[in-house]
Amino acid sequence: MFKYLWMVTQDLFLAVTLTTLMHVTLARLLGEKGRTVHGIAMGAGVLASVALAAVKYNTRLIISSHWNHYIYAVILALTFIVLLLTALCGRKEGAGLSAGTVILCAAGSLLSATLIFYSLPGVLLYPFSFNTMGQGYFSSYYMMRMAGWLGALILLFVYSRLLSRCALYIKSYSPVPLALNTGLLSFAAYCFGRFFVPWVNRAKWLNWPVKYTEELHGWIGGWMMFTANHPMLFIWIAAAIAVLLALLLFRQGMVIREPYDNPAQLRKLKARNRHWRRVAMGVMLCVALCAVTLTVVKNNDTRQVELSAPEAYTVDEDAGVVLVQMEAVSDGHLHRFEYKTDKNINVRWIVVKKPGSASFGVGLDACEVCGNAGYFERGGQVICKRCDVVMNINTIGFKGGCNPIPLAYEVKDGKLVFRLSDIIAGEKEFR
């Protein structure tokens, strides 16, 4: 659940902030015409994202790193046009139709559609990657992840609506395009760094006669590494822009500057100012929730879990078996064992007594889905370290899903008996 809450927020926050500010800027510049054109462009961006997601899901035609290279180029070009035309003819609210404002509206709308097309397809594909543990789309495993996915989308929708109202209510027009252009410049700087990745990595698919190399890329390579190592910086810049606009509206709502003739008019102005302050506080609350999601929730979800230390057992080389005292693993907790093979590979396996049963859940400390990341115990539950899926202890020992790869055993004279040949056969899972 928490994984997809922060992943969706991280993927879409920048695009939501910039497209919302673009919508308000064009609406205040060109009125209903600007709002309509931009709305159509956003709808087209969503439809194109759905189409791209479908192609990615059903084919292998799309290589994201190659595809994004061209999207970055489009974003950089459109950002330059928007910044230039905003400076030339977009500084006055209600400027009306002219050649410059028409081009600005078209470029801004296309830029928003491109931002959506860049950010949304991966988010749309997340529900198809949820692990259902073979229990279908109505299982608790699937629904918990869907709750996180939908929760992030709802939070971002509310944030967009409040930010839109905030930018519309600010009396002075200039802070809105200034905020938009600052956000666009920030994102363009990020795109510039990512644009050169194929060159620095010698991407031969470009087939260009001159390519950057590690000896020649210089500051471009430095900026590329900076954007790769600090992607969250650009999200925080967008968040700061939203908070500054909210603070500006909140300050605007603290004082009544308009003249009034009677108490009724005064009450109306006070109610309007209260509404402004509530909208501003709503924006700041949404930004705070997103910030908590991208820090506390993300850090808690992605923190490294240390696997428990391997426990002792006995090896009977003559019989070719490993012996584990049944009494030592009958407490219902997860027990981990490890055997080093002649090839110096540590093969791990786990044992847990099944609740209300005399049998044990036994398997390699690896699965066919997540590899050899291993399993750990939390709150009496056995959990996959890589995908955070909770195992059904009663199904451990059965093949399929994220279950541990089964490992055969026998019970004899109060001991669990494992054949060394079966353990050594598990080497391939731990290479």
N, C-alpha and C positions, 0 to 999 in steps of 0.2 A: 504493500500500500504506500508506504513512505517513499519507496524508491521512485515510483512514477509521479508522486506529488512534486518532488523537487526536480525531477528530470523534465517534466512538462513545463514547469515554471521557468526553469533555466533556458529551455529551448525557445520559449515564446515571449518572455518578458520584454526583450528589446523590440521585437517586431510589433507587439501590442502597443508599447509606448509611442514608437515612431509613427505607426499608421494612425493612431488616435490623434496625435498632434497634427499630422498632415491633414486629416479630415477636418479638424477645427480650423486650421489655417486657411484651407481652400474655401470653407464655408463662410468665414469672416471676410475673405477677400472677394469672393464672387457670389455669395449668397446661396440660394437654392441650387443654382446651376453647378457651382463647385461641389456642393454636397452630393448632388445626384451623380455627377461624373465619377467622383471618388468612390461612392458607394457601389457603382457598377463595376469599377476596377477591382475593388476588394472582393466582390462576388466572383469575378473572373479568376482572381488569384486563388480563391478557395476551390473553385471547380478544377483549375489546373493542378492544384495540389492533390486533389482526390484522384485525378487521372494519373499523375506521376506515382502516387502511392500504389495504385493498382498495378502499374507497370512494374514497379520495384518488387511487389509481392509475388507477381505471377511469372516474372522473367528475370534474367540476369543481364539485361541490356544496359542497365544504369549502373555506372560506377560513380559513387557519390563524390569522391575526390576529383575526378575528371569533370563531372557535371558542375560542381560548385565553382570550379575555376572560371567557367564562363559566366556563371551567375554573379560572381564577384566583379567581373569586368563590367557587366551591365549596371550593377549597383553603383560602381565608381563613376561611370559615365553619367548616369541619371542624377546622382548626387551633385556632380559638378554643374549640371544644367540648372537644377533647382536652386542651388546656392547663388549662382550668377543671376538668374531671373528674379529671385527674391530681392536681391540687392538693387536691381535695376527698376523693377516695376511692381514689386510685391510688398512694399513698405507701408502702404496706405490701406486701411480697412475700407471695404466697399469700393475698390478701385474700378470695378466694372470691366466689361469686355474690351480687350485690346489684343493686338497680336502677341505681346509679351505675356499677358495674363493667361491667354488661351494655351500658349505653349507651356507655361508654368503649370497650369492645371493638368494638362496632358502628361507632362513629365512627372509631376508629383503623384498622379494617380497610378501611372505605370510603375513608379518606384515602390509605391505601397503594395501593388500586386506582386512585384518581384520579391519584396520582403516576405510576404505571406508564402509565396511559392518556395522560397528558400527555407523557411522555418517550419512549415506545417506538415509536409509529407511524412517526415519521420515520426512526428507525434501521432498522426493518423494510423501509423503501422504498429504502434505500441500494443494496442489490444490484441493483435494477432500473434504477439510474442509472449503473452501471459502464459505461465505454466499452469495447466489445469490438473496436473497429476493424473491424467486419464479419466477425470471425473466429469468432464464436460464443461460447457460455458456457464452453467448455473451452480458450479461448485463454490465453496467458500474461498478456495485459492484464487479463482478467477474474479470473484466479486470483490474481494479485498483490493486487488490490484486495479480493478475498474473504478472502485471508489476513490482511490488516490488519483487516477487519471482524470476522472470527472471533477473531482474536488479542485484540482489545479485549474481546469478550464473554467469552472464557475468563478473561482477567485479572480482570474484574469479578466473575465467578462465584466464582473462588477467593477474591477479596477478601471477598465477601459471606459465604462459608462460614467463613473465619477470623475475621471481625469478629463473626459470630454466636456462635462458640465463645468468643471473648474476652469478650463481654458476658455470656455464661452462666456463665463460670468466675469472674468477679469476685464475691467473697463478699458484699460489701455491695450491696444492691439499689439504693440511692439514686443512685449515679452513672449508672446506665443510663437511667432516665427523665429525669434531669437532662440527660444528653447528648442524648437524643432531643428534649426540649423546646427545648434551645438550637438544635439544627439546624432544628427546625420554625419557631421564631421567625425565624431567619435567612432561611429560604426564604419565609416569609410576608411578610417585609419586601420581598424581591425581587418577589413576586407583587403586593404592594400597589402598587409602582411601575409594574409593567407593566399593571396593571388599568386605570389611568387614561389609557393611551395613546390609546384611541379618543376619549376626551373631549377631550384636549388637541389631537388632530388633527382635531377637529370631525367625528367619524364620524357622518354623518347616518343611517346604517342603524340607529342606536339608537332614533331617533324619541322622544327624551326632551325634555320641555319646557325643561329647563335644562341647558346644556352649559358646560363650562369653556372659556374662551378663553385666549389667550396673556396677556391683560391681567389675568385673574382667577385663573389656576391657582396662582400663587404658589409656595409650598413644595412643593406636589404636583408641579408641573412640574419643580422642582429635583430632587426625589427620583426622578422618572421618568427624568430625564437621567442621574442617578447610576447607577441600575440598568442603564440601557442602556450606559453607558460602562465599568462595572466588573462585568460578569456573573461573571467568574472569582473575584471576592472571595468570593462565597457558596459556591463549590466549595472554596476554600481553607479556609473556616470548617468545612465538613463534614470535610475531610481532617484538620484540627487536632483535631476532636472524636474521630475514630477513633484518632489517634496518642495522645491523652491517655488514652483507655481502654486502649490497648495498654501504655502506660507504667505505668498503674495495675496491670494484671495482671502485668507483668514484675516490678515491685517486690514484689507479693504472692508471686511465685514465688521470691524471693530468700531468704526466711526461713521456717523450719518452726516454726510456733507451736503445733501440736497436740502433745499428749503421746503418747509411744510406750513400749511395754513391752519391745520386743526389737529387735535389729538388722534383722530382716525387715520390721517395721513402718516402721523408719526408712528402709530402702531403698525401700519403697513410696512413702513421702511424698516422698523425693528425686526419684523417677521422675515423680511427679505434678507437682512443682514444675518439673522440666525441661520437661515437656510444656506447662505454662503459659507458660514463657519462650519456647518455640519458637513457640507460637501467637501470642504478643505480637510476636515478631520477624517472624513471617509477615505480620501485619497491617501492621507498619511497612514491610516490604519492598514489599508491594503498593501502599501509599500512595506510597512513593518511586518505584516504577515508573510509577504514574499521574502523579505530579508531573513526572517526566522526560518522559513522553509529552506532557503539556500545556504544557511549556515548551520544552525543547530540540528535541524532535521537531516540535512545532507551529511553532516559530519557523523551524526549518530548512525546513519544508515550505511555509510561507507567505511566506517572504522574497521580496522583489521582485527579479526577474532583469532586469538591464539588457540591452536588445537591443544588439547590436553596431552600430557606426556604419555608415551607408551608404557604399558604395564608388563609385569613379569610373566613368564610362562616357561614351560619345560620343553626341550627338544629331545626326541628319541631318534638319533641318527640311524640306528640299526633298523628300526621299524619305519623310518621315513615319515614320522608324524610330529605334530606340535600338540602339546597337552596344556589345556587351561583349566584350572580348578573351577568347577561349576559354582561352588560356594562363593568364590570371589566375584562372580558376575551376576549374581541372583538378586541384587538390590534394586533392580529396575532402572539403574542409571547407565549411561553410555560408557563403555570401556573400549580403549583403543590398544591395539597391539601392532608390533612392527618387526619385520624379519628382513635382514640384509642378505641379499642373494650373492652368489659368486661373482656376478657382474657389478657388484657394489651398488645395487638398486634397493632402496628401502620400500618394501611392499607393506602397506598398512591395511588392517582390517578392523572392523568394529563388532562388538557384541552387546546386545541389550536384551534383557528379559522382557518378554511381552506381557502386558498387564492382564491379570486374571487368567494366566495360562502357564503351563509348565515348559513351554517351548521358548526358543530364543530367536531374536532377529539378528541374523549374521550376514555380513557382506563385506566386500572390499571397501575401503575408505575412499571410494570414487564411484562415479556414475557415468553412464553413457552420454548424458546431456551436458554435465558441467565438468567433466574430467576429474582430476585428482585433487580438487580444492579441499575436499574433506567435509566432515560433519561435526557439529558440536552440539552440546546440550544447553538449553536455555529454558528455565522454568519447567523442567520435567519433560520438555519436548526435544526431539532430535531434528536439527535444522541444517540444511545445506549451506555451507559457508559462502558459496558463490552467488546463488540466486535467492537465498533467504526463504526458501520454501520449507514449510513444516512437514516432516515426514509422518505418515501414519505408521506408528511403530508396528502395528499388526501386519503391515505389508512389507516390512523390511525382511529381505530374504527371497522376495519375489522379483522377477525381472520386469523392467519397464519404467517409463517416466524418469523421475529424479531419484528413484530408489537406488540404494547401494547395489553394485553388481554382486549378485549372489555368490556366496562361497560355501561349498559343501562342508558339512561337519557331522560327527556322530557323537552320541552320549554313551560313555562307557566308564564304569567304576567311578562315578562322581566327577568325571572330567569331560570337557568338550575336546574332541579329537579332530584335528585338521591334518589332511595329508599335505606333506611338504610339496609334492608335485602340483597340487592345486594352488598353493600359495605362490610358488615360483611362476606358475602360468600367468599370474596377475602382474608380472613385471611390465608388460606392455602398457599397462594403465598408469605407470608411475615413472616412465622415462622422461 
